[in-house]
């Protein structure tokens, strides 16, 4: 194999590697956007509008007519989200209250630490604004 062929082969491998890395990077960012970053409640109406406008090629008049529908739907979805979060929080608290008497003091300490770590993860992803031991907000 001559020197020129070796360099061409090395360059080809480098290009394939760079193309794969770029595909992985952009694909990962796109998937993270879709699945790991849930929309915050204030962003949902705008995202819904933009998605429908783009996919359906809406006219400005159509956008204006469906805007109140999107706003109403977003409000309903936010209400459902809040209600569901409260129900989940209540179920988890009831479960913890039933489990706690069965644990040793060391296990209770570990459970408390586990609960705090879980709360940090939820806060990082924007799912819960209250501290882990705070009572749920009243409806």
Phi and psi in degrees as GROMACS dihedral restraints (atoms count N, CA, C in turn):
[ dihedral_restraints ]
;  ai    aj    ak    al  type     phi  dphi    fc
    3     4     5     6     1   -83.6    20    10
    4     5     6     7     1   168.5    20    10
    6     7     8     9     1   -61.7    20    10
    7     8     9    10     1   -41.6    20    10
    9    10    11    12     1   -63.9    20    10
   10    11    12    13     1   -40.4    20    10
   12    13    14    15     1   -66.1    20    10
   13    14    15    16     1   -39.4    20    10
   15    16    17    18     1   -61.2    20    10
   16    17    18    19     1   -43.4    20    10
   18    19    20    21     1   -67.0    20    10
   19    20    21    22     1   -40.6    20    10
   21    22    23    24     1   -63.0    20    10
   22    23    24    25     1   -42.0    20    10
   24    25    26    27     1   -64.3    20    10
   25    26    27    28     1   -44.3    20    10
   27    28    29    30     1   -62.7    20    10
   28    29    30    31     1   -40.8    20    10
   30    31    32    33     1   -64.8    20    10
   31    32    33    34     1   -40.6    20    10
   33    34    35    36     1   -62.5    20    10
   34    35    36    37     1   -44.4    20    10
   36    37    38    39     1   -61.8    20    10
   37    38    39    40     1   -39.9    20    10
   39    40    41    42     1   -62.6    20    10
   40    41    42    43     1   -43.6    20    10
   42    43    44    45     1   -63.3    20    10
   43    44    45    46     1   -41.8    20    10
   45    46    47    48     1   -63.3    20    10
   46    47    48    49     1   -42.5    20    10
   48    49    50    51     1   -61.7    20    10
   49    50    51    52     1   -46.2    20    10
   51    52    53    54     1   -63.4    20    10
   52    53    54    55     1   -42.7    20    10
   54    55    56    57     1   -61.8    20    10
   55    56    57    58     1   -42.5    20    10
   57    58    59    60     1   -64.7    20    10
   58    59    60    61     1   -42.3    20    10
   60    61    62    63     1   -63.3    20    10
   61    62    63    64     1   -42.6    20    10
   63    64    65    66     1   -66.4    20    10
   64    65    66    67     1   -41.0    20    10
   66    67    68    69     1   -61.6    20    10
   67    68    69    70     1   -45.5    20    10
   69    70    71    72     1   -62.5    20    10
   70    71    72    73     1   -42.5    20    10
   72    73    74    75     1   -63.2    20    10
   73    74    75    76     1   -53.5    20    10
   75    76    77    78     1   -69.8    20    10
   76    77    78    79     1   -36.2    20    10
   78    79    80    81     1   -64.4    20    10
   79    80    81    82     1   -42.3    20    10
   81    82    83    84     1   -64.2    20    10
   82    83    84    85     1   -42.6    20    10
   84    85    86    87     1   -63.9    20    10
   85    86    87    88     1   -40.2    20    10
   87    88    89    90     1   -65.4    20    10
   88    89    90    91     1   -44.6    20    10
   90    91    92    93     1   -66.6    20    10
   91    92    93    94     1   -37.6    20    10
   93    94    95    96     1   -62.6    20    10
   94    95    96    97     1   -42.8    20    10
   96    97    98    99     1   -61.0    20    10
   97    98    99   100     1   -39.9    20    10
   99   100   101   102     1   -76.4    20    10
  100   101   102   103     1   -41.5    20    10
  102   103   104   105     1  -111.6    20    10
  103   104   105   106     1   -31.4    20    10
  105   106   107   108     1   -96.9    20    10
  106   107   108   109     1   -19.0    20    10
  108   109   110   111     1  -112.2    20    10
  109   110   111   112     1    88.6    20    10
  111   112   113   114     1   -65.2    20    10
  112   113   114   115     1   145.4    20    10
  114   115   116   117     1   -66.5    20    10
  115   116   117   118     1   138.4    20    10
  117   118   119   120     1   -73.5    20    10
  118   119   120   121     1   152.5    20    10
  120   121   122   123     1   -53.4    20    10
  121   122   123   124     1   -37.0    20    10
  123   124   125   126     1   -71.5    20    10
  124   125   126   127     1   -19.1    20    10
  126   127   128   129     1   -88.2    20    10
  127   128   129   130     1   -19.1    20    10
  129   130   131   132     1   -60.3    20    10
  130   131   132   133     1   -48.3    20    10
  132   133   134   135     1   -58.9    20    10
  133   134   135   136     1   -41.2    20    10
  135   136   137   138     1   -65.0    20    10
  136   137   138   139     1   -40.8    20    10
  138   139   140   141     1   -65.8    20    10
  139   140   141   142     1   -41.7    20    10
  141   142   143   144     1   -62.8    20    10
  142   143   144   145     1   -45.5    20    10
  144   145   146   147     1   -58.8    20    10
  145   146   147   148     1   -48.9    20    10
  147   148   149   150     1   -62.3    20    10
  148   149   150   151     1   -43.1    20    10
  150   151   152   153     1   -62.8    20    10
  151   152   153   154     1   -48.3    20    10
  153   154   155   156     1   -64.9    20    10
  154   155   156   157     1   -40.4    20    10
  156   157   158   159     1   -60.8    20    10
  157   158   159   160     1   -44.6    20    10
  159   160   161   162     1   -69.7    20    10
  160   161   162   163     1   -48.8    20    10
  162   163   164   165     1   -72.1    20    10
  163   164   165   166     1   -38.6    20    10
  165   166   167   168     1   -97.2    20    10
  166   167   168   169     1    -2.6    20    10
  168   169   170   171     1    52.6    20    10
  169   170   171   172     1    55.2    20    10
  171   172   173   174     1   -70.7    20    10
  172   173   174   175     1   147.3    20    10
  174   175   176   177     1   -82.8    20    10
  175   176   177   178     1   162.2    20    10
  177   178   179   180     1   -57.8    20    10
  178   179   180   181     1   -35.7    20    10
  180   181   182   183     1   -65.6    20    10
  181   182   183   184     1   -42.4    20    10
  183   184   185   186     1   -64.0    20    10
  184   185   186   187     1   -42.2    20    10
  186   187   188   189     1   -59.0    20    10
  187   188   189   190     1   -43.9    20    10
  189   190   191   192     1   -63.7    20    10
  190   191   192   193     1   -37.8    20    10
  192   193   194   195     1   -71.9    20    10
  193   194   195   196     1   -34.4    20    10
  195   196   197   198     1   -89.9    20    10
  196   197   198   199     1   -10.4    20    10
  198   199   200   201     1   -55.6    20    10
  199   200   201   202     1   -46.2    20    10
  201   202   203   204     1   -64.3    20    10
  202   203   204   205     1   -32.3    20    10
  204   205   206   207     1   -67.1    20    10
  205   206   207   208     1   -43.8    20    10
  207   208   209   210     1   -64.0    20    10
  208   209   210   211     1   -41.9    20    10
  210   211   212   213     1   -62.4    20    10
  211   212   213   214     1   -43.3    20    10
  213   214   215   216     1   -65.4    20    10
  214   215   216   217     1   -42.4    20    10
  216   217   218   219     1   -63.8    20    10
  217   218   219   220     1   -42.5    20    10
  219   220   221   222     1   -61.9    20    10
  220   221   222   223     1   -40.4    20    10
  222   223   224   225     1   -63.9    20    10
  223   224   225   226     1   -42.0    20    10
  225   226   227   228     1   -63.3    20    10
  226   227   228   229     1   -43.9    20    10
  228   229   230   231     1   -63.7    20    10
  229   230   231   232     1   -38.8    20    10
  231   232   233   234     1   -65.1    20    10
  232   233   234   235     1   -40.1    20    10
  234   235   236   237     1   -61.7    20    10
  235   236   237   238     1   -44.3    20    10
  237   238   239   240     1   -63.5    20    10
  238   239   240   241     1   -41.7    20    10
  240   241   242   243     1   -61.5    20    10
  241   242   243   244     1   -45.7    20    10
  243   244   245   246     1   -64.1    20    10
  244   245   246   247     1   -45.6    20    10
  246   247   248   249     1   -61.6    20    10
  247   248   249   250     1   -42.9    20    10
  249   250   251   252     1   -64.9    20    10
  250   251   252   253     1   -42.5    20    10
  252   253   254   255     1   -60.5    20    10
  253   254   255   256     1   -40.4    20    10
  255   256   257   258     1   -65.6    20    10
  256   257   258   259     1   -40.9    20    10
  258   259   260   261     1   -65.7    20    10
  259   260   261   262     1   -41.4    20    10
  261   262   263   264     1   -64.2    20    10
  262   263   264   265     1   -45.4    20    10
  264   265   266   267     1   -59.5    20    10
  265   266   267   268     1   -42.7    20    10
  267   268   269   270     1   -64.5    20    10
  268   269   270   271     1   -44.0    20    10
  270   271   272   273     1   -62.3    20    10
  271   272   273   274     1   -41.4    20    10
  273   274   275   276     1   -66.5    20    10
  274   275   276   277     1   -39.7    20    10
  276   277   278   279     1   -65.4    20    10
  277   278   279   280     1   -40.8    20    10
  279   280   281   282     1   -63.5    20    10
  280   281   282   283     1   -41.7    20    10
  282   283   284   285     1   -62.3    20    10
  283   284   285   286     1   -44.6    20    10
  285   286   287   288     1   -62.8    20    10
  286   287   288   289     1   -39.3    20    10
  288   289   290   291     1   -65.1    20    10
  289   290   291   292     1   -33.0    20    10
  291   292   293   294     1   -78.4    20    10
  292   293   294   295     1   -31.5    20    10
  294   295   296   297     1   -78.8    20    10
  295   296   297   298     1   -39.4    20    10
  297   298   299   300     1   -51.7    20    10
  298   299   300   301     1   -44.6    20    10
  300   301   302   303     1   -63.6    20    10
  301   302   303   304     1   -18.0    20    10
  303   304   305   306     1   -88.0    20    10
  304   305   306   307     1    -5.4    20    10
  306   307   308   309     1  -102.1    20    10
  307   308   309   310     1   154.6    20    10
  309   310   311   312     1   -79.2    20    10
  310   311   312   313     1   166.2    20    10
  312   313   314   315     1   -57.0    20    10
  313   314   315   316     1   -38.4    20    10
  315   316   317   318     1   -64.9    20    10
  316   317   318   319     1   -41.5    20    10
  318   319   320   321     1   -66.7    20    10
  319   320   321   322     1   -36.2    20    10
  321   322   323   324     1   -62.9    20    10
  322   323   324   325     1   -39.0    20    10
  324   325   326   327     1   -63.4    20    10
  325   326   327   328     1   -43.7    20    10
  327   328   329   330     1   -64.0    20    10
  328   329   330   331     1   -39.2    20    10
  330   331   332   333     1   -63.4    20    10
  331   332   333   334     1   -42.1    20    10
  333   334   335   336     1   -62.8    20    10
  334   335   336   337     1   -43.0    20    10
  336   337   338   339     1   -63.8    20    10
  337   338   339   340     1   -42.2    20    10
  339   340   341   342     1   -60.5    20    10
  340   341   342   343     1   -42.2    20    10
  342   343   344   345     1   -63.7    20    10
  343   344   345   346     1   -41.3    20    10
  345   346   347   348     1   -65.0    20    10
  346   347   348   349     1   -41.1    20    10
  348   349   350   351     1   -65.5    20    10
  349   350   351   352     1   -41.6    20    10
  351   352   353   354     1   -62.6    20    10
  352   353   354   355     1   -40.6    20    10
  354   355   356   357     1   -63.3    20    10
  355   356   357   358     1   -40.7    20    10
  357   358   359   360     1   -61.3    20    10
  358   359   360   361     1   -41.4    20    10
  360   361   362   363     1   -62.9    20    10
  361   362   363   364     1   -45.5    20    10
  363   364   365   366     1   -61.5    20    10
  364   365   366   367     1   -43.7    20    10
  366   367   368   369     1   -64.5    20    10
  367   368   369   370     1   -39.1    20    10
  369   370   371   372     1   -59.7    20    10
  370   371   372   373     1   -36.3    20    10
  372   373   374   375     1   -91.9    20    10
  373   374   375   376     1     4.8    20    10
  375   376   377   378     1    77.6    20    10
  376   377   378   379     1    25.0    20    10
  378   379   380   381     1   -93.3    20    10
  379   380   381   382     1   -22.3    20    10
  381   382   383   384     1  -145.7    20    10
  382   383   384   385     1   127.0    20    10
  384   385   386   387     1   -91.6    20    10
  385   386   387   388     1   -13.6    20    10
  387   388   389   390     1   -96.6    20    10
  388   389   390   391     1   156.1    20    10
  390   391   392   393     1   -64.6    20    10
  391   392   393   394     1   158.8    20    10
  393   394   395   396     1   -61.4    20    10
  394   395   396   397     1   -28.5    20    10
  396   397   398   399     1  -100.2    20    10
  397   398   399   400     1     4.5    20    10
  399   400   401   402     1   -76.0    20    10
  400   401   402   403     1   145.5    20    10
  402   403   404   405     1   -68.4    20    10
  403   404   405   406     1   150.6    20    10
  405   406   407   408     1   -65.0    20    10
  406   407   408   409     1   150.2    20    10
  408   409   410   411     1   -63.8    20    10
  409   410   411   412     1   142.4    20    10
  411   412   413   414     1   -79.0    20    10
  412   413   414   415     1   142.8    20    10
